Amino acid sequence: MGSRKVTTASDWQGRNVTVAGLGVSGISAARALAGLGASVTVVDGGSGDAHRERAASLEADGISVRLGDAQTLPEGTDLVVTSPGWKPSSPLFAAAAAAGVDVVGDVEIAWRLRGPDAAPWLAVTGTNGKTTTTQMLASILTAEGLRTAAVGNIGTPIVDVVLEGDDAYDVLAVELSSYQLHWAPSVRAHSATVLNLAPDHLDWHGSMEAYAADKGRIYEGNQVACVYNVADKATEDLVREADVEEGCRAIGFTLNAPAPSQLGVVDGILVDRAFVPDRQKQAQELAEISDVQPPAPHNIANALAAAALARAFGVRATAVRDGLRAFCPDAHRIEHVADVAGVAYVDDSKATNTHAVQASLAAYESIVWIAGGLAKGATFDELVTGAAKRLRGAVLIGADRELIREALARHAPEVPVVDLDRTDTGAMSEAVRRAAELAQPGDTVLMAPACASMDMFTNYNKRGEAFADAVRELGSTSA
C-alpha cells in the first residue's frame, strides 16, 4: 500500500488486516478499518479477563480476535497495524517482513484516512514535555477561535478524530511518541517540533541514534516551520537532516533573548522574532512569564514551542497570551500540593527519567528530594552532580534507590540521605514525614522520582496521589 492514502470503503474492501494489540489505539484502528470494509483480525498475547471482555466486544461487531498468540501472522494478512508499544523486534513483525507485508501504526492509518480538505497537523514530540506542550498549543488555538483538539499520544485516538470528517476541525494539535513516529512513514505535518532529546526507551529502539532518528521523522515534509530547541543542538541537527517542503523555515526557541527567526525571553516577556515583518529589527510581545503555569524554566520552554507552532499557523499574539493564561496543566507535573510549616511540597511524579528531573530540580533553590523506583537502566551521576548544590537532603524509595544513593555518595556526600527499605502502602507517608524532618522554612520538598513507578504503584498517577495524600496528612497533624 506504500504511502497512498486510503479514504473510502471500497479501497479497503477485501483487505485482510491484522491489528497487533488490544489497547485503546488497537481497538480504535480495528473498528475503523472493519467499518471501512476490511476483514480484521486482532492478535494479543494476553488472555486474562480484561482481554476476553474486549475480545467479546469486538467479536460482537464481526471482528476476529486471537488471544494468547502474538507471534504468528494470521494467514492471508496483507497489512499489519501495530499498537505503539510493540517492539520492532516482535516475532509477529519478523513474520510480516518474511511474508512481504507492511507494518504501520494507528497514526499512519489516520494519516492515510484523511480527506483532501482535512485539518492540518501541528505535531509535537520530544523526550519530555510533549503532553504539556500539545495541550498548551490546543489552548492557544482555541483562544484564536479555531476548532481544534489535542490528539495522538493523548486524548481521543487519532483515527477516531480523523473519521469525524474533514470539516470537524480547523487544525489538530498532535502529540507523537517515538513509538508512533517509527510506524508512521507518511505523516507530513504543517509544522512540528522536537522539544528535547535525552536517552529514553533505548530498549525499544536499540540505540540513541535510532531513537533520535525516529523522533526526527516528525520534521519530514514539514510545510511551514520546523521548531527546534536552541539549547539542545541535537534537535537542530534533526532539522538540518530533514527533507522539508520548499520555503519551510527553521524556528528556534530559547530561554534567552532570541536571535532573528527565534522565540525567546526578554525581561520576563515571551517574545517572537520569527513571525514578524522585520525579524532583524522587530520583536512581538506574546505573554509574560507569569502567564505560564507553573513558571519553571522547562515549562517556559514548552510554552515557547507551543507559541512557535501556533504562530506558524498564523495565530495572533493576543491568542498566545490568552491561551497560556487559560491553560491548566495535568496533575503530577510539577504540581504544587501545599505549604506546610513554611515548606512547599511539589508533586512531579510524571518525571520518570533523569532528563525530566534535571529540569524539575532546576526550578527550585533549596530542595529535599524524594526519588526512586524502577530505574529502567538509567544512571544518576550527571543528574546528581548538576543538582548537588540545591539539595538540602534526599529521601530514597523503591527498588533501584541504591543507584541514586551511590550517585549521591560519589557526588554529594555532604547531603543527608534517608534510605527507606519498604514498599508497603505506608512508604510514601513515611517518605514525606522524613522529608519534612530534613526541610527548613523556604525549602521545597520535591517528589521527582527519576524512575518508573511500577515497583510500588500501579502508575505515576497513583504515586502522585499517594504523595499528595501524605502531604495533606502531614498538614493536618502540623496544624
Disulfide bonds with the S-S distance in Angstrom:
none
